[in-house]
Amino acid sequence: MESNALTTVFLPLSQFILMLWMGVNLTSHDFRRLSIQPKATLVGLGSQLLLLPLLGFAIAAVSGLAPALAIGVVVIAACPGGSMSNLFTLLAQGDIALSVTLTALSSVVTVFTIPVVINVATAQFMNQGTAIQLPLLSTILQIALITLLPIALGMTLKYVAPRRAQQTNRFLKWVAISNVIVVLAGMVVKEWESFPFYLSQVGGAIFALNLGAIVLGFAIATFSKLDPAETTSITLETGIQNVPLAITIASAPTLLNSSDIAIPAVFYGTVMLPLGALISRWFHYRNHARQAPTAMQGAGAASHPRDQIKISSKTPR
């Protein structure tokens, strides 16, 4: 996969708009949710920031992938949840506030964890003479520039001009989603001739990572006895990653500068969107079914004779 306008122009633009859209939907309250929902927030962060990278390392190790592809699998596993997870959580009737908080917090924390994870991955999967070691400080600053800066701009716009931020929110959402789809589709089309080869090399590992991340998020949330809405959010946050960020880190000249490392992220995006839509649809029916009996019980209780207002049996004279 060679560098082109998609990776040098549309990809950074897509990443910027995604993070700007996230910032427009954030407030300082979202970063304080750790004290409001400590259990759910910590479970979600642990699943996404600790268990998911370990899953990525395990899948990369047992899949027998080429070094660059193995590192690419770990890179996508190390990235934070994307804004698409918030959209899927909304469609699934999950806890959208928790989802937004997890996306925001993971976007901040992974600025510091991604360089460490990448350096461990390159040392693990590459030969000693060819291993890439990213300078931690400059890498942290670059990742912060492409993630935290647009988030800060979006939050500032919402604080300074809330009405304007509300007006641009829907526009940003659809532009961001469209850009992600265009970038992924463009990369697949451009590499169509080599697509079957890459699919045979990394397709199984990527499907295992995406499905495994969803199962991991659901299992840890269920084991932690969280409510259905929180379980929905953590499952989707763990399974829906920031694909544009992963591709940017892999292909940026000042970072890994390897189109081969970006390949797993491209495949992850093509698998993640339909699988995420399917899982969110299942959660929607599941959560709706759980809510229906409660609503019926509430209606039945309210209509019970003893709960109705008593009307005097005396007739007016």
DAPE-V642359 format. One record per residue. N is the residue number from 1. PHI is phi in whole degrees, 0 to 359 (999 if undefined). OMEGA is omega in whole degrees, 0 to 359 (NA if undefined). D_CENTER is the distance of its C-alpha to the mean C-alpha in Angstrom with 1 decimal. Layout:
BEGIN
N/PHI/OMEGA/D_CENTER ; N/PHI/OMEGA/D_CENTER
END
This chain:
BEGIN
1/999/184/24.4 ; 2/261/177/26.0 ; 3/292/180/24.9 ; 4/204/182/25.5 ; 5/299/180/24.8 ; 6/297/184/21.4 ; 7/276/184/20.2 ; 8/265/183/22.4 ; 9/241/187/22.1 ; 10/292/181/19.6 ; 11/294/176/16.7 ; 12/300/178/17.2 ; 13/296/179/17.9 ; 14/298/179/14.7 ; 15/297/180/12.7 ; 16/297/182/15.2 ; 17/293/177/14.9 ; 18/301/181/11.2 ; 19/289/176/11.7 ; 20/295/178/15.0 ; 21/299/177/13.7 ; 22/299/181/11.4 ; 23/298/179/14.7 ; 24/297/182/16.8 ; 25/263/182/15.1 ; 26/257/168/15.4 ; 27/226/178/18.6 ; 28/298/179/20.0 ; 29/298/182/20.0 ; 30/297/180/16.2 ; 31/279/178/16.8 ; 32/261/184/19.7 ; 33/292/177/18.0 ; 34/301/178/18.4 ; 35/274/181/22.0 ; 36/270/178/21.6 ; 37/236/187/19.3 ; 38/299/184/19.8 ; 39/295/182/19.5 ; 40/296/181/16.3 ; 41/294/180/14.6 ; 42/292/177/16.1 ; 43/297/180/15.2 ; 44/296/179/11.5 ; 45/293/179/11.7 ; 46/296/179/14.1 ; 47/297/186/12.1 ; 48/277/188/9.1 ; 49/266/182/11.4 ; 50/245/186/14.6 ; 51/288/182/14.6 ; 52/295/175/11.8 ; 53/300/177/13.6 ; 54/297/176/16.8 ; 55/297/178/15.8 ; 56/299/177/15.1 ; 57/299/183/18.5 ; 58/296/181/20.2 ; 59/294/179/19.2 ; 60/297/183/20.1 ; 61/288/185/23.3 ; 62/272/185/24.5 ; 63/275/180/23.7 ; 64/65/182/26.4 ; 65/282/170/24.3 ; 66/298/185/25.8 ; 67/309/182/24.9 ; 68/296/180/22.8 ; 69/291/178/20.8 ; 70/297/178/20.4 ; 71/295/178/19.2 ; 72/299/177/16.7 ; 73/297/180/15.2 ; 74/291/180/15.0 ; 75/299/181/13.5 ; 76/294/178/10.3 ; 77/290/182/10.3 ; 78/275/184/10.9 ; 79/282/180/8.2 ; 80/285/174/5.9 ; 81/295/180/2.3 ; 82/270/178/3.1 ; 83/297/177/5.9 ; 84/299/179/6.1 ; 85/294/177/4.7 ; 86/294/179/7.6 ; 87/295/179/9.8 ; 88/296/178/9.6 ; 89/295/177/10.2 ; 90/298/179/13.1 ; 91/294/183/14.4 ; 92/272/183/14.4 ; 93/61/175/16.3 ; 94/271/179/14.2 ; 95/277/187/14.4 ; 96/293/178/12.8 ; 97/297/178/14.1 ; 98/295/180/12.6 ; 99/299/180/9.1 ; 100/297/179/9.8 ; 101/297/180/11.5 ; 102/296/178/9.0 ; 103/297/181/6.6 ; 104/294/182/10.1 ; 105/294/180/11.6 ; 106/293/177/9.2 ; 107/295/178/9.5 ; 108/285/185/13.2 ; 109/294/184/13.7 ; 110/290/172/12.2 ; 111/304/182/14.7 ; 112/265/184/17.2 ; 113/273/183/15.9 ; 114/302/179/14.7 ; 115/302/180/18.4 ; 116/294/181/19.8 ; 117/298/180/17.7 ; 118/296/180/18.6 ; 119/296/176/22.2 ; 120/294/181/22.4 ; 121/294/180/21.1 ; 122/294/177/23.6 ; 123/292/183/26.3 ; 124/283/190/25.6 ; 125/255/179/25.4 ; 126/254/175/27.6 ; 127/295/184/31.3 ; 128/302/182/32.6 ; 129/283/183/34.1 ; 130/248/183/31.1 ; 131/298/179/28.3 ; 132/264/176/26.2 ; 133/241/180/26.1 ; 134/283/174/24.0 ; 135/294/190/25.7 ; 136/299/186/23.6 ; 137/297/182/24.6 ; 138/293/178/24.4 ; 139/293/177/21.0 ; 140/301/180/19.6 ; 141/295/180/21.3 ; 142/293/179/19.9 ; 143/293/176/16.2 ; 144/297/181/17.0 ; 145/296/184/18.7 ; 146/267/177/15.9 ; 147/238/187/13.3 ; 148/287/181/15.4 ; 149/298/179/18.2 ; 150/296/175/16.7 ; 151/298/179/15.0 ; 152/297/178/18.5 ; 153/296/179/20.1 ; 154/295/179/18.2 ; 155/294/178/19.1 ; 156/295/178/22.6 ; 157/299/180/23.0 ; 158/294/181/22.1 ; 159/284/185/24.6 ; 160/280/183/27.3 ; 161/225/185/27.2 ; 162/301/180/25.3 ; 163/292/179/26.9 ; 164/295/178/26.0 ; 165/297/179/22.4 ; 166/294/180/22.4 ; 167/293/183/24.2 ; 168/273/185/21.7 ; 169/300/181/18.5 ; 170/297/179/18.9 ; 171/298/180/20.0 ; 172/298/182/17.1 ; 173/300/184/14.6 ; 174/286/175/16.6 ; 175/294/180/17.3 ; 176/297/180/13.7 ; 177/297/180/12.9 ; 178/297/180/16.4 ; 179/297/179/16.0 ; 180/299/180/13.0 ; 181/296/180/15.1 ; 182/296/181/18.2 ; 183/297/181/17.1 ; 184/296/180/16.0 ; 185/296/180/19.1 ; 186/297/179/21.3 ; 187/293/179/20.4 ; 188/295/180/21.1 ; 189/296/183/24.3 ; 190/296/181/25.5 ; 191/255/187/25.2 ; 192/302/182/26.4 ; 193/295/181/29.5 ; 194/265/183/27.6 ; 195/302/179/24.7 ; 196/301/180/26.6 ; 197/296/180/27.3 ; 198/296/179/23.7 ; 199/298/180/22.7 ; 200/292/182/25.4 ; 201/280/191/24.4 ; 202/237/185/20.7 ; 203/301/181/19.8 ; 204/297/180/20.5 ; 205/294/181/18.5 ; 206/290/178/15.3 ; 207/298/179/15.9 ; 208/297/180/16.7 ; 209/294/183/13.5 ; 210/293/179/11.2 ; 211/293/179/13.7 ; 212/296/179/14.3 ; 213/295/179/10.8 ; 214/295/179/11.1 ; 215/296/179/14.6 ; 216/298/180/14.0 ; 217/298/180/11.8 ; 218/295/183/14.4 ; 219/293/183/17.3 ; 220/291/178/16.7 ; 221/290/179/16.1 ; 222/293/178/19.2 ; 223/299/180/21.2 ; 224/279/177/20.6 ; 225/60/175/22.1 ; 226/276/181/19.5 ; 227/286/185/20.2 ; 228/303/181/18.7 ; 229/294/178/16.6 ; 230/293/178/15.0 ; 231/298/178/14.7 ; 232/301/182/12.8 ; 233/297/183/10.2 ; 234/293/178/9.9 ; 235/299/182/10.0 ; 236/287/177/7.1 ; 237/296/180/4.9 ; 238/286/184/6.6 ; 239/267/182/6.6 ; 240/249/184/3.8 ; 241/256/179/3.6 ; 242/279/184/5.3 ; 243/298/178/8.3 ; 244/304/178/10.7 ; 245/294/180/10.6 ; 246/298/180/11.3 ; 247/292/179/14.1 ; 248/297/179/15.4 ; 249/299/183/15.9 ; 250/289/189/17.5 ; 251/258/182/19.7 ; 252/297/181/20.7 ; 253/301/182/24.4 ; 254/270/178/24.1 ; 255/245/183/21.5 ; 256/281/175/21.5 ; 257/53/181/23.2 ; 258/221/178/22.8 ; 259/292/178/21.9 ; 260/293/179/22.2 ; 261/293/180/19.4 ; 262/283/185/17.2 ; 263/302/179/18.1 ; 264/302/179/15.8 ; 265/294/178/12.7 ; 266/298/179/14.6 ; 267/294/179/15.2 ; 268/299/179/11.7 ; 269/297/181/10.8 ; 270/289/177/14.0 ; 271/275/188/13.4 ; 272/296/185/9.8 ; 273/295/179/10.8 ; 274/292/180/14.0 ; 275/292/177/13.0 ; 276/297/178/10.1 ; 277/296/180/12.9 ; 278/294/180/15.4 ; 279/294/179/13.7 ; 280/295/177/13.0 ; 281/294/178/16.7 ; 282/297/178/17.9 ; 283/297/180/16.5 ; 284/301/180/18.0 ; 285/293/180/21.4 ; 286/296/181/21.1 ; 287/291/179/20.5 ; 288/295/180/23.0 ; 289/294/179/25.5 ; 290/290/182/25.3 ; 291/283/185/25.9 ; 292/298/179/28.8 ; 293/300/179/31.3 ; 294/298/180/30.6 ; 295/294/180/31.4 ; 296/292/178/34.5 ; 297/296/179/35.7 ; 298/296/180/35.4 ; 299/292/180/37.3 ; 300/294/180/39.9 ; 301/295/182/40.5 ; 302/289/184/41.0 ; 303/267/179/43.5 ; 304/296/184/45.6 ; 305/306/184/49.2 ; 306/287/179/49.2 ; 307/266/181/46.2 ; 308/276/179/47.8 ; 309/290/180/50.0 ; 310/285/180/53.6 ; 311/252/182/56.0 ; 312/301/180/59.6 ; 313/277/180/61.9 ; 314/287/177/64.7 ; 315/265/181/65.8 ; 316/293/180/67.0 ; 317/280/NA/70.8
END
